[in-house]
Amino acid sequence: MASNSGHGKGPNQPARQGSRERILAGGVSRGGTSDPQLADYGTATVKPNSITRWALDGSSLLKVYRGIAPHERRRREADALKIAAEWGLSVPPVLATGESESHVWTVFGAVPGRPCSIRTTSGVLDYVRHVITATHQLHREVGGVPPGSGWRWFQSDALGNNRGFLLDQFSARCPQLVWWPDLEAALKPCNELPTVYLHCDLKPEHLLFDGDQLHIVDWEASGRGPAVSDHADAVFHLIRDLIYTSVAPRRLPIGVISQVRVSGAVLAWRLALWLDRRRSGDIQLVPAHDLYQLAAEDDPAAACGQLARTISHLRAAGVPR
């Protein structure tokens, strides 16, 4: 079964050469499926930052990057997939990739497996185990390279530290908010952590399991920073998605979720980042006291519980998932 955003469909086999050549020669289409260059691809799935189409035989996935920094996202994903494959991780192969005046695209080979399901406690446990496995495989120290976007460092890139990597992901409005200095202070210990390679978007639909092997998809956000960034992503997505499917905070399997160990400070960072990326007024809906309380919590289980209660309040206030 394919995930909405991933690559898990059918056997892991290369795309037909004919369709690959048409993409390389003529680019891709923004619109419907009438373009003869896309005759071998099906209906588009349109999202704010991408358009994807599965090959009709299920062997490959065409992604057109759009929205935020499409050229950079294409490069980051291709670079990370190449390195991850060299390490022995199971990731989608890049069959073709390119840019034109109007399109930035990549064709990935499919990988087998189903996205993680979190509908049951056993599903949550499986997801947590897969997160621990995935991060153990990919969190390798970068060795003298500073934190930043992508797995390749260029001399033109700005130099920074782990805390800067986390805070630089916010929009320009956030440093003016009352809780910003406290979040800066809470994240300072991240500078003492090793800088490692990160996926930067770990969530259930990006981890596929076929019964024998774990496959990791969607690497366009990859970067270099503290491992707790990936841990916070995984925990945040899990708790948020459970809350938004009407699971009450008191019914969450916090003991299971907190096996992915992450402090309240980094969960506060991830919560604020989510709100910053929602509607323009949503960042104002979280009480500063709630962020302070979450950021000060060192116990992973207590931090997860506090995060769940805060997300529940924000859902009730109308914040979209």
MARVEXTOR-568459 format. One record per residue: residue in three letters; y negated, x negated, z of N, C-alpha, C, O in turn. Coordinates in steps of 0.1 Angstrom, whole numbers, plus 5000, padded with zeros to 4 digits. Atoms other than C-alpha are relative to their C-alpha. Example, Ala and Ser with C-alpha at 12.3 -4.5 7.8 and 13.67 -1.06 7.14 Angstrom:
BEGIN
Ala501249915000504548775078498849915000498849815007
Ser501150095000501148635071498950085008497850035009
END
This chain:
BEGIN
Met501249925000500050005000498849915000498749815007
Ala501350085000496549874992499150055011499050165014
Ser501149964991493849865017498850034992498750014980
Asn501249965007490450005008499249884994498649894984
Ser500850115004488949655005500849884996500349784991
Gly499250135001491849415002500849994988500550054977
His499250055012494549284979501550045002502249984994
Gly498549984998497849424992500550114992500550234997
Lys499449895009499449614964501049934991500649854983
Gly499050055009502649544946500449865003499949805012
Pro499550144998504349204942498949904997497949934991
Asn501050115001502448874943500349944986501149844986
Gln499750055013502448814906498749994992497750064996
Pro501350025006499748694882499650124991500550194986
Ala500549905009497548924862500449974986500749864982
Arg499650025013498448984826498949914993497749944995
Gln500950105006496848704805498950084991497850034991
Gly500949935008495248954781498850065007497750045003
Ser501149944993493149134807499249895006497949905007
Arg500850124995492148794822499149954990497949924992
Glu500950055011490848674788498950094997497850054994
Arg501049915002488948994783498849995010497749995006
Ile501050014990487148954816499249874998498049874999
Leu500750135001486348584810499150004987498049944988
Ala500750015012485148644775498850105000497750074995
Gly501049905002483148964779499350055013498450135012
Gly500649954987482249014816500650135004501750165000
Val499449884995482749334834498950115000497750084997
Ser500949885002481149684834499650055014500450055023
Arg500549944988479049844861500550145002500850195013
Gly499849865000479950194852501450055001502249995009
Gly498749944999483050404847501149914993500949794992
Thr498950075005486350304831500150004985501149974979
Ser500049995014485350364795499849874993500249864981
Asp500250135006484449994788501449954995502349935004
Pro498750055004487349864766500349875006501549835006
Gln499650134994487049524783500750035013501449935018
Leu499449974988488349704814501250104998501550175007
Ala498949905003491149894797501249995009501950095011
Asp498850024992493749744820499750025015500650005023
Tyr500449984986491849834852499750155002499250224993
Gly500249864996491650164870498750045005497749975003
Thr501249944994489050374888499349905010500049845018
Ala500750094991486350184906499850055014499750185016
Thr500349974986485950184944498649935002498549815002
Val501450054999482150144949499650005015499750105022
Lys500550024987480750004981498649934999498249894988
Pro501350055001477249884989499949854994499049824987
Asn500150145004478049514983501149964990501349844987
Ser498950045010481049534958500450124993500350244997
Ile499249905008482849734931501349934998501449824992
Thr498750055002486549684930500950094991500750224992
Arg499149935009489249794905501449945000501549824998
Trp498750065001492949754907500550014986500250104978
Ala499450005013494849654876501050125000501650155010
Leu499149885000496949954864501449965004502250055008
Asp498650044996500149754870500149955014501149915019
Gly500050044986499049664905500149865003500249815014
Ser499850144998499249294899498749925004498849815008
Ser501350074997495549204904498950105004499050225001
Leu501249924995492249324918498849934994498649814996
Leu501350055005488849284901498950045010498850155013
Lys501249974991485849254924498849954994498649844989
Val501450035004482249264913499249995012499050095019
Tyr500850024988479949124939498650054996498150034985
Arg501449965002476549294943499350015013499949985024
Gly500749994987473949354969499549875005498849804998
Ile500550124993473349074993500749874995501949864995
Ala499650145005473648714978501350004993502349944997
Pro498750005007476448794953500549874995501749844996
His499550135005476548444938500649925011501649865010
Glu499650084989476848284972501350065006502249985010
Arg498849944995479548534984501249974991502349954996
Arg498950035009481648474953500449855002501649835003
Arg499750144998481448094958500749985013501749915014
Arg499450014987482248124995501550055000502449985006
Glu498649945000485348344989500949914992502049884997
Ala499150095008486748114961500349875007501449835007
Asp499850124992486147804982501050015011501949935013
Ala499149984988487847945013501450034996502349985002
Leu498649975005490848084994500749874995501949864998
Lys499450135004491447744978500549925011501649875011
Ile499750094988491347555011501150075008502050005012
Ala499049934992493347825030501449994993502449975000
Ala498750015007496047815003500649865002501849855003
Glu499550144998496247435006500649985014501549905016
Trp499550014987496847475043501350085002502050065012
Gly498749934999499747705037499850155005500850215007
Leu500249874996498148035047500350094988500150054976
Ser499849905011499148345026498850074998498450165005
Val501349945004496048455008500150034985501049984978
Pro499949975014495348614974499649884992498649824994
Pro500450115009495348364946498850054991498750164988
Val501149975009492148344925500449984986500749864982
Leu499550015014493148414889498949974991499149904981
Ala501150035008489748394874498750045008498750135016
Thr501249974993486148394886498849954991499049854984
Gly501150045009482748374869498750085003498750175011
Glu501349934999479148484866499350024986499649944977
Ser500749985012476948624839498650045005498350045017
Glu501349964996473348744838500050125009499150145018
Ser500049874992474249084853501250025009501250115017
His498849984992477649034870500549875006500449775000
Val499350114993479348814895501350055004501450155011
Trp498749944999483048864897501149905003501049785000
Thr498850074998486448744907501250094998501250215001
Val498749925001490048854898501049935009501249815008
Phe499050054991492548814926501450054997501550164992
Gly498649955000496348824925500350095012499750065023
Ala499649914989497849094947500949925010501749835005
Val499150054990499649004979500750125006500250235006
Pro499349894994502349224995499650045014498849975020
Gly500349964986502149415027499150125002498550164992
Arg500949894997500349695044499049965010499249875019
Pro501050034990497149685064500450045013501250135015
Cys499649974986497449685101499550145003498550195000
Ser500449874995497450035116499850005015500549935022
Ile500350004985495850095150500150155005499450185015
Arg499949864996496850465153500850025013500750125019
Thr499149994988499350395181499849885009499349785004
Thr500150114991499450165211500949884994500449764995
Ser499250115006502249965194499349944988499549824985
Gly500750055011500149945163498849905004498649804998
Val501150084994497249805184500649865004500049765002
Leu499450124996499649555199500449914988500249794989
Asp499750085012500849445165498849934994498849824990
Tyr501350055005497249405153499549885008499149785003
Val500550104992496349195183500949874998500449764998
Arg499150115002499448975178499649934986499649814985
His500350065013498448925141498749935001498549824994
Val501350074998494848835151500249865006499749765002
Ile499750134994496148565174500749914991500449794991
Thr499350095010498548435147499049954990499049834987
Ala500950045010495848435121498949905004498749804997
Thr501150094995493148265142500649865003500049765002
His499450124996495648005154500349924987500249794987
Gln499750075013496447915117498749954994498749844988
Leu501250045008492847895104498949935008498049875002
His501050064992490747775133500249855002500649805012
Arg500050155000490647405124498649945002497750004995
Glu501350064998487847185135499549944987500249894979
Val500650045013485447105107499749854999499649804988
Gly500150155001485046735116498749954996498649894985
Gly501350065003481346645117499150084991498050044988
Val500849915008480146925095499450105008500050165017
Pro500749904991477547155111500450144997501050174986
Pro499749865002477947525115499250064988498150014985
Gly500749945011476947755086500950094992502050114996
Ser499349915009477947985058501049924991500649814987
Gly499050065009481047905037500849895007500549845017
Trp499150104995483747645042499649864994500149764999
Arg500550125005481947385021498649975004497850075005
Trp501450034995478847205034499349924989499949824983
Phe500950075009476047095011498949935007498449985017
Gln501050074993473546835020498650075001497850055009
Ser501249925000470847085012500050115010499050175013
Asp499949894989472147325039499249965012499149845015
Ala500750024987470147355071500949955010502150005011
Leu499250054989471447165101499850105012498750155014
Gly500249914989472147385131501149985010501949885010
Asn498950014990474447455161500750145000500350234993
Asn499249884999476947725170499250125004499350234998
Arg500949894997474347945187499150044989499050164986
Gly500949975011472047915158500850084989500250174983
Phe499149935010474948025134500150145004500050234995
Leu499949864996475348345154498750074999498750184994
Leu501249934999471748425159499350014986498650114984
Asp500650005013470748345123500550124991499950154981
Gln499449895008472848645111499250135003499450234996
Phe500849884997470248895126498850004990498449904984
Ser501249985008467349035107498849955008498849935020
Ala501250064994463748915114499450095011498650045019
Arg500649914989462949215136500649975014500050005024
Cys499350014987465449125163499449915010499449945022
Pro500750094990463648825179498950065007498450015017
Gln501149944994460849065187500550105011499650155019
Leu499549904991463149295208500149945014500349825016
Val500150054986463049275246501249935005501149845014
Trp498850064996466649175250500349864994501349804997
Trp499750125007466548885226500149875008501049795006
Pro499950134992465748595250501250005009501849895011
Asp498850004991468648705273501249974991502149914996
Leu498850035009471048705243500049864996501149794996
Glu500050145003469848365233500549915012501349825009
Ala499550084989470448235268501550025003502249925006
Ala498649974998473848405271500949924990502049894993
Leu499250075011475048235238499949855001500649784993
Lys500250155000473947885247501349935003501549824997
Pro498750074998477447785260500849994987501749904987
Cys499250025012478747835225499749874993500649824985
Asn500250135005477147505216500949895005501149794999
Glu499150094995479647335237501450024994502349944997
Leu498749975006482547485217500249934987499249904981
Pro499850065013484147315187499650094989499750214990
Thr500349925012482947425153501250004991501849894988
Val498849995007485847555133499850094988498750144986
Tyr500149915012486547735100500350145004501250175012
Leu499949864996486148105103500250094988499850064977
His499949905010487148415084498750084999498250124989
Cys501349934998484048605097500150154997499050214996
Asp500049855002485348955090501550055003502150134996
Leu498749954996488649005108500050145005499350175015
Lys499849864996489649365111501350054994501949984986
Pro498749965004492749575106500350004985501449964981
Glu499749995014492449635069500049864993500449864981
His500050145006492049255062501249925004501349815000
Leu498850074996495349165078501250094995501450205000
Leu498949925006498349275058501449935004501549815005
Phe498750064995501949235070501150074992501150194990
Asp499049945008505049285049501450005007502450025001
Gly498850004992507649265077500549865003501249835012
Asp499750144999508048885073498949915002498949815009
Gln501150105001504748725067498750085001498550194997
Leu501449954999501048785075499249954989499249834985
His500950045011498548785046498650045004498450145010
Ile501449984996494848755051499150014987499249934979
Val500749975013492448905025498550015004498150015016
Asp501449984999488648935019499349895008499049905020
Trp500550124994487148595026498549984996498049874998
Glu501350025005483648645012498949965010497949915007
Ala500950034989481948615046500349875007499749845017
Ser499550124993483748295056498949905003497949894996
Gly501050094996481848035075500649905010501849885011
Arg499750114991481847755101499250035013498050045013
Gly500649974987481147825138501050005011502149955010
Pro499050004988482747885172501150114997500950214992
Ala498949915002486148045172499850145006500350245001
Val500249874994484948325195499350094991499350214994
Ser500749915010482948465165501150084994500950204993
Asp498949925006486248565148500750095011501050205008
His499449924989487648685182499250125002499750235004
Ala500949894998484548905187500150104989500150224991
Asp499949915011484849045152501350095001501250215000
Ala498849934999488449145157500050105011500450225009
Val500049904989487949305191499050114998499350225001
Phe501049905002484749475181500550114990500450234993
His499549915010486249635150501150095006501150215003
Leu498949924995489349745169499450115010499850235009
Ile500649904990487349915198499150104993499250224996
Arg500949905007484750065175500850104992500550224993
Asp499249915009487350215151500850105009500950215005
Leu499349904991489350365180499050105006499350225007
Ile501049904994486150515196499650104989499550224992
Tyr500449925011485150655162501150094995500850184986
Thr498949905002488550825159500250095012501350155013
Ser500049914989487751005191501049965012501450055019
Val499350054989489750795215499049975011498149895009
Ala500950024989488050805249500149865005501249805005
Pro499950144995487150465264501149985011501749885011
Arg499050024990489450525294501450004995502349965002
Arg498750005006492350575271500449884991501549874986
Leu499750125008492050245253500949915007500949895019
Pro499150104994494849985259499249875002499549774995
Ile500950124998492249735273500949885003500549774999
Gly499250124996495049515287500549934987500749814987
Val499550055013496449475251498849934993498949824988
Ile501150055008493049435234499549875005499149784998
Ser500750124994491749175259500949874999500649775004
Gln499250125003494648945249499349904990499549784990
Val500950085008492148825223498949975009498050055010
Arg501050044989490048645248498649974994498549884987
Val501450025004486348675243499150045011499450145018
Ser500949974989483448675267499050124996498950164984
Gly500949905002480948955271498849964992498250044984
Ala501250055007478148735257500250024985499350064978
Val499850005014479748715223500350144995499950184984
Leu499949865004480749085223498650075000498450154991
Ala501449955000477049165231499449964987498750044980
Trp500550055013476148955200500550094989499850134980
Arg499349925011478649145178499550145000499350204990
Leu500549864999477449485191498650014995498350104987
Ala501350005004473849405185499949984984499150034978
Leu500050035014474649265150500450134992499950164982
Trp499649875007476449595141498850105000498550154989
Leu501149915000473449795152498949964990498250044984
Asp501150065008471049565133500350034985499450044977
Arg499649975014473049645101500250154997500550194986
Arg500049855002472950025106498650054996497949974990
Arg501349955004469950245100498949935008499149875019
Ser501150094995466550095108499750035015499349945022
Gly500349974986466150275142501249995009501050005021
Asp498850004991469750235155499949895010500549905021
Ile500050114991469049895171499250035012499349975023
Gln500849964988466550075194500850095010500450125021
Leu499349904992469250305207500949945011501350015020
Val499250064990471150055228499149965012498149885010
Pro500950044989469550025263500149855003501249795003
Ala500050144997468549665271500949975012501649875012
His499250024989470349705304501549994997502249915002
Asp498650005004473649775287500349874993501449814996
Leu499750135006473349455266500049895011500849805010
Tyr500050104989472449255297501350005008501949905010
Gln498749984992475449395316501249944992502049884998
Leu498850055008477849325287499949854999500949785000
Ala500150145002476448975281500349925012500849805011
Ala499850084988476848875317501550015005501849955014
Glu498649984995480548985319500949884994501049874982
Asp499150115004482948685318501450044998502249974991
Asp498749965000486148865323500350084987499650184984
Pro499749935013487648975288500350155002499750234994
Ala499649864999489149295300498850095005498550204999
Ala501249934996485949405318499050014989498350114987
Ala500950005011483849305288500450104989499650184984
Cys499549905010486049515265499850145005499450234997
Gly500349874994485749815288498550044999498250154995
Gln501549975001481949785289499650024985498850114982
Leu500349985014481849745251500450144995499750214988
Ala499549865004483950065247499150115004498850204997
Arg500949904995481650265269498750004993498150114990
Thr501350015007478550145251500150064986499250134982
Ile499849945013479950225217500150155000499750224991
Ser499849864998480950565229498750075001498450184995
His501449944998477350635240499250004987498550094984
Leu500750015012476050515207500550094989499750154981
Arg499449905009478450735187499450135004499150214995
Ala500649874996477251035208498550014996498050124994
Ala501450005004473650935199499850014985498750024980
Gly500149985015474450965162500149874992499949884980
Val499950135008474950595152501250014991502350044995
Pro498949995009477150595121500949885001500549775005
Arg499050104998480350395121499649874991500349784991
END
